[in-house]
């Protein structure tokens, strides 16, 4: 596995989270893993979680809606509300926890978490059939208290994204 993960403090401003990793797969293959529902459902979510169901309406204003199940059996829903789609280059969306019908809800384990996170995912050709993915998260329409919770949660976000990237790496290696 080729992987470089940037630590939260490396390139972030206050109230911003940044992580990146390089994958051994061409950019078009990595893009499809992120944008095709059959593939997305195979790897999306932190390590140890099962992706129970996923829908994707890939267009500005469209939504990806997913259900994850924790190792303890707790169901969590989430959604990505797409704002911008530049094929094989960038996905921009608002990520939120959700209810089963796609409505926005609070984080099931932390009431103070921001309701909305502005997310930019970049797909960068890293040569020799490799792709770098970078993810930048910023609390969106958040209160000062929510921004503080977000800032304090960077280690947890790093762990969650690292596990998700591990799952993507494994998926790309076998798909």
Residue frames relative to the residue before (quaternion, step in Angstrom):
aa qw qx qy qz dx dy dz
X 1.0000 0.0000 0.0000 0.0000 0.00 0.00 0.00
X 0.1817 -0.7462 0.6302 0.1141 3.55 -0.91 0.97
X 0.1869 0.7984 -0.5444 0.1771 3.51 -0.58 1.08
X 0.0098 -0.7486 0.6629 0.0072 3.50 -1.03 0.86
X 0.0529 -0.7928 0.6070 0.0134 3.54 -0.65 1.04
X 0.3234 -0.7380 0.5649 0.1782 3.53 -0.84 1.03
X 0.4237 -0.6890 0.5287 0.2574 3.56 -0.90 0.91
X 0.6676 -0.5506 0.3162 0.3888 3.62 -1.05 0.69
X 0.7228 0.4603 -0.2713 0.4383 3.62 0.85 -0.81
X 0.5008 0.7058 -0.4093 0.2891 3.59 1.21 -0.35
X 0.8334 0.0087 0.0435 0.5509 3.59 0.82 -0.91
X 0.5309 0.6528 -0.4100 0.3521 3.57 1.02 0.53
X 0.3523 -0.6627 0.6171 0.2365 3.47 -1.35 0.47
X 0.6622 -0.4476 0.3597 0.4813 3.59 -1.17 0.13
X 0.8422 0.1450 -0.1515 0.4968 3.54 -1.09 0.85
X 0.6267 0.4478 -0.3627 0.5246 3.55 1.11 0.75
X 0.1455 -0.7649 0.6227 0.0769 3.56 -1.05 0.84
X 0.0141 -0.7935 0.6076 -0.0296 3.56 -0.96 0.92
X 0.1062 0.7627 -0.6333 0.0770 3.54 -1.03 0.88
X 0.0053 -0.7932 0.6089 0.0072 3.56 -1.14 0.59
X 0.0080 -0.7718 0.6357 0.0132 3.51 -1.31 0.44
X 0.3170 -0.7203 0.5857 0.1938 3.53 -1.20 0.64
X 0.1738 -0.7959 0.5783 0.0444 3.53 -0.91 1.05
X 0.4346 -0.6762 0.5332 0.2637 3.57 -1.16 0.68
X 0.5580 0.5342 -0.4430 0.4549 3.55 0.32 1.30
X 0.5224 -0.6362 0.4517 0.3440 3.60 -1.04 0.68
X 0.6799 -0.5372 0.3312 0.3734 3.52 -1.21 0.65
X 0.6562 0.5071 -0.3420 0.4419 3.64 0.86 -0.78
X 0.6342 0.5232 -0.3265 0.4664 3.60 1.08 -0.69
X 0.6670 0.4881 -0.2983 0.4774 3.60 0.94 -0.89
X 0.6159 0.5490 -0.3400 0.4513 3.59 1.02 -0.82
X 0.6711 0.4961 -0.3026 0.4605 3.60 0.87 -0.92
X 0.6173 0.5437 -0.3514 0.4470 3.61 1.04 -0.70
X 0.6956 0.4575 -0.2624 0.4879 3.58 1.13 -0.65
X 0.8045 0.3599 -0.1425 0.4505 3.61 0.98 -0.72
X 0.6640 0.4428 -0.3196 0.5108 3.63 1.20 -0.19
X 0.5172 -0.7029 0.3957 0.2861 3.55 -0.61 1.19
X 0.6457 0.5315 -0.3351 0.4339 3.61 0.94 -0.82
X 0.7007 0.4500 -0.2642 0.4866 3.57 1.05 -0.75
X 0.6247 0.5715 -0.3309 0.4167 3.57 0.90 -0.97
X 0.6872 0.5074 -0.2719 0.4431 3.56 0.93 -0.92
X 0.6137 0.5778 -0.3414 0.4159 3.58 1.23 -0.36
X 0.8253 0.2289 -0.0912 0.5081 3.59 1.09 -0.57
X 0.5535 0.6571 -0.3942 0.3263 3.61 1.12 -0.54
X 0.7051 0.4393 -0.3631 0.4220 3.55 -0.96 0.94
X 0.6377 -0.5435 0.3793 0.3925 3.56 -1.20 0.48
X 0.6569 -0.5045 0.3912 0.4012 3.54 -1.26 0.50
X 0.7749 0.3227 -0.2605 0.4770 3.55 -0.96 0.92
X 0.6426 0.5004 -0.3225 0.4824 3.59 1.23 -0.32
X 0.3035 -0.7105 0.5999 0.2079 3.56 -1.20 0.59
X 0.3155 -0.6942 0.6099 0.2161 3.54 -1.09 0.76
X 0.2418 -0.8213 0.5077 0.0959 3.54 -0.27 1.34
X 0.7919 -0.1137 0.0911 0.5930 3.58 0.96 -0.83
X 0.0360 -0.7862 0.6168 -0.0151 3.52 -1.19 0.70
X 0.0154 -0.7358 0.6756 0.0452 3.53 -1.19 0.69
X 0.0639 -0.7854 0.6145 0.0384 3.58 -1.12 0.65
X 0.0505 -0.7366 0.6743 0.0150 3.53 -0.97 1.01
X 0.1106 -0.8601 0.4978 0.0130 3.54 0.24 1.39
X 0.4750 0.5838 -0.5247 0.3979 3.52 -0.08 1.43
X 0.6026 -0.5257 0.4162 0.4328 3.60 -1.11 0.43
X 0.7667 0.2624 -0.2413 0.5339 3.58 -0.72 1.08
X 0.5830 0.5649 -0.3683 0.4531 3.59 1.28 -0.22
X 0.2941 -0.7701 0.5496 0.1354 3.52 -1.29 0.26
X 0.2222 -0.6703 0.6822 0.1898 3.49 -1.33 0.55
X 0.0482 -0.7881 0.6135 -0.0148 3.57 -0.88 0.97
X 0.0313 0.8311 -0.5498 0.0769 3.57 -0.71 1.02
X 0.2463 -0.7287 0.6228 0.1433 3.50 -1.33 0.53
X 0.0956 -0.7806 0.6170 0.0281 3.55 -0.81 1.07
X 0.1748 -0.7582 0.6163 0.1213 3.56 -1.19 0.59
X 0.3972 -0.7293 0.5130 0.2173 3.55 -0.77 1.10
X 0.6637 -0.4895 0.3664 0.4308 3.61 -1.23 0.25
X 0.6704 0.4832 -0.2905 0.4824 3.60 1.20 -0.52
X 0.5921 -0.6129 0.3469 0.3917 3.60 1.28 0.02
X 0.4829 0.6577 -0.4475 0.3661 3.60 1.24 0.16
X 0.3044 -0.7476 0.5648 0.1715 3.58 -0.88 0.96
X 0.0215 -0.7634 0.6456 -0.0088 3.54 -1.08 0.87
X 0.2062 -0.7723 0.5931 0.0962 3.51 -1.02 0.87
X 0.0120 -0.7907 0.6120 0.0102 3.53 -1.18 0.59
X 0.1381 -0.7863 0.5963 0.0839 3.53 -1.28 0.29
X 0.1924 -0.7216 0.6546 0.1178 3.51 -1.28 0.61
X 0.1403 -0.7799 0.6067 0.0629 3.59 -0.61 1.12
X 0.3120 -0.8063 0.4770 0.1581 3.57 -0.25 1.32
X 0.1815 -0.7780 0.5969 0.0735 3.53 -0.97 0.99
X 0.7996 -0.0038 0.0563 0.5979 3.58 0.98 -0.89
X 0.0389 -0.7761 0.6293 -0.0088 3.55 -1.03 0.89
X 0.0189 0.7532 -0.6556 0.0511 3.55 -0.69 1.15
X 0.4078 -0.7653 0.4279 0.2547 3.60 -0.11 1.28
X 0.8663 0.0520 -0.1231 0.4814 3.49 -1.02 1.10
X 0.6904 0.4483 -0.2943 0.4856 3.61 1.23 0.25
X 0.8318 -0.1005 0.1535 0.5239 3.58 0.67 -1.05
X 0.0781 -0.7219 0.6845 0.0650 3.49 -1.28 0.72
X 0.0490 -0.7681 0.6383 0.0126 3.57 -0.89 0.96
X 0.1631 0.7897 -0.5714 0.1529 3.56 -0.74 1.06
X 0.4041 -0.6347 0.5902 0.2925 3.51 -1.40 0.21
X 0.1543 -0.7892 0.5902 0.0709 3.56 -0.68 1.11
X 0.0401 0.7856 -0.6125 0.0787 3.54 -1.01 0.95
X 0.4743 -0.5609 0.5632 0.3786 3.51 -1.29 0.27
X 0.1915 -0.8137 0.5481 0.0297 3.53 -1.11 0.68
X 0.4140 -0.6204 0.5806 0.3265 3.49 -1.40 0.04
X 0.7222 -0.4556 0.2796 0.4390 3.63 -1.18 0.17
X 0.6981 0.4619 -0.2770 0.4717 3.63 1.16 -0.47
X 0.6234 -0.5734 0.3363 0.4118 3.61 1.26 0.03
X 0.4867 0.6441 -0.4475 0.3848 3.59 1.23 0.12
X 0.5594 -0.6068 0.4487 0.3428 3.57 -1.18 0.58
X 0.0188 0.7870 -0.6164 0.0169 3.56 -1.04 0.81
X 0.6234 -0.5348 0.4202 0.3858 3.55 -1.32 0.22
X 0.6360 -0.4909 0.4366 0.4048 3.53 -1.31 0.45
X 0.4478 -0.7279 0.4387 0.2776 3.63 -0.69 0.98
X 0.7566 0.3600 -0.2061 0.5054 3.60 1.17 -0.42
X 0.7932 0.1752 -0.1054 0.5736 3.60 1.26 -0.13
X 0.3254 -0.7936 0.4899 0.1561 3.57 -0.19 1.32
X 0.6924 0.5045 -0.2817 0.4321 3.61 1.10 -0.61
X 0.4538 0.6931 -0.4500 0.3334 3.59 1.28 -0.08
X 0.5643 -0.6029 0.4271 0.3683 3.64 -1.00 0.71
X 0.5160 -0.6439 0.4703 0.3130 3.57 -1.06 0.75
X 0.8086 0.1535 -0.0422 0.5665 3.58 1.02 -0.80
X 0.0976 -0.7578 0.6433 0.0475 3.54 -1.10 0.83
X 0.3132 -0.7209 0.5895 0.1861 3.58 -0.82 1.04
X 0.0577 -0.8354 0.5447 -0.0459 3.56 -0.54 1.21
X 0.0529 -0.7631 0.6437 0.0226 3.55 -1.02 0.91
X 0.0809 -0.7768 0.6246 0.0042 3.53 -0.76 1.14
X 0.1069 -0.7977 0.5930 0.0229 3.57 -0.73 1.11
X 0.2046 -0.7455 0.6284 0.0868 3.52 -1.13 0.87
X 0.0136 -0.8301 0.5540 -0.0617 3.57 -0.38 1.26
X 0.4324 -0.6776 0.5307 0.2688 3.57 -0.84 1.00
X 0.1240 -0.8163 0.5632 0.0326 3.57 -0.62 1.15
X 0.5908 -0.6117 0.3515 0.3915 3.59 1.23 0.45
X 0.8454 0.1894 -0.1390 0.4798 3.54 -1.36 0.34
X 0.6659 -0.5345 0.2935 0.4298 3.58 0.89 1.03
X 0.5234 0.5864 -0.4359 0.4384 3.55 1.00 0.92
X 0.1460 -0.7764 0.6097 0.0635 3.53 -1.22 0.62
X 0.2310 -0.7343 0.6207 0.1490 3.53 -1.00 0.88
X 0.1320 -0.7435 0.6506 0.0802 3.52 -1.03 0.88
X 0.0341 -0.7613 0.6467 0.0330 3.54 -0.99 0.89
X 0.1304 -0.7767 0.6149 0.0403 3.51 -1.08 0.84
X 0.0586 -0.7679 0.6378 -0.0015 3.52 -0.92 1.03
X 0.0746 -0.7875 0.6118 -0.0032 3.55 -0.84 1.10
X 0.0109 0.7678 -0.6398 0.0302 3.54 -1.06 0.87
X 0.4819 -0.6417 0.4918 0.3378 3.64 -0.84 0.83
X 0.1779 -0.7955 0.5771 0.0491 3.56 -0.92 0.97
X 0.8320 -0.0103 -0.0498 0.5524 3.58 -0.80 1.06
X 0.3735 0.7509 -0.4564 0.2973 3.57 1.08 0.80
X 0.4901 -0.6201 0.5240 0.3173 3.51 -1.25 0.50
X 0.6667 -0.4697 0.3753 0.4406 3.59 -1.28 0.20
X 0.6480 0.5190 -0.3199 0.4565 3.59 0.96 -0.85
X 0.6560 0.4988 -0.3136 0.4717 3.62 0.97 -0.81
X 0.6346 0.5196 -0.3337 0.4648 3.60 1.00 -0.76
X 0.6279 0.5263 -0.3296 0.4692 3.59 1.05 -0.73
X 0.6411 0.5069 -0.3230 0.4772 3.61 0.94 -0.84
X 0.6263 0.5327 -0.3227 0.4689 3.58 1.01 -0.85
X 0.6663 0.5032 -0.3001 0.4612 3.59 0.84 -1.00
X 0.6873 0.4809 -0.2778 0.4682 3.59 0.93 -0.88
X 0.6918 0.5046 -0.2664 0.4425 3.60 1.20 -0.45
X 0.3550 0.7765 -0.4756 0.2118 3.62 1.19 0.14
X 0.6309 0.5166 -0.3528 0.4590 3.62 0.96 -0.68
X 0.6497 0.5095 -0.3080 0.4726 3.57 1.01 -0.81
X 0.6382 0.5121 -0.3242 0.4747 3.60 1.03 -0.79
X 0.6257 0.5297 -0.3385 0.4618 3.59 1.00 -0.79
X 0.6618 0.4976 -0.3059 0.4699 3.59 0.91 -0.88
X 0.6667 0.5071 -0.3031 0.4545 3.59 0.91 -0.89
X 0.6958 0.4551 -0.2764 0.4820 3.57 0.86 -0.94
X 0.6111 0.5404 -0.3637 0.4497 3.62 1.01 -0.67
X 0.6621 0.4944 -0.2995 0.4768 3.58 0.97 -0.83
X 0.6439 0.5060 -0.3174 0.4782 3.57 1.01 -0.80
X 0.6495 0.5006 -0.3112 0.4803 3.59 0.98 -0.83
X 0.6085 0.5375 -0.3579 0.4612 3.62 1.03 -0.68
X 0.6557 0.5037 -0.3074 0.4710 3.57 0.97 -0.85
X 0.6422 0.5057 -0.3232 0.4769 3.59 0.98 -0.82
X 0.6298 0.5385 -0.3296 0.4524 3.59 0.94 -0.87
X 0.6726 0.4874 -0.2892 0.4758 3.61 0.89 -0.93
X 0.6447 0.5243 -0.3158 0.4580 3.56 0.97 -0.86
X 0.6772 0.4913 -0.2949 0.4615 3.59 0.86 -0.94
X 0.6475 0.5307 -0.3152 0.4468 3.60 1.07 -0.70
X 0.7661 0.3606 -0.1995 0.4932 3.60 1.08 -0.61
X 0.6029 0.6000 -0.3626 0.3809 3.58 1.13 -0.49
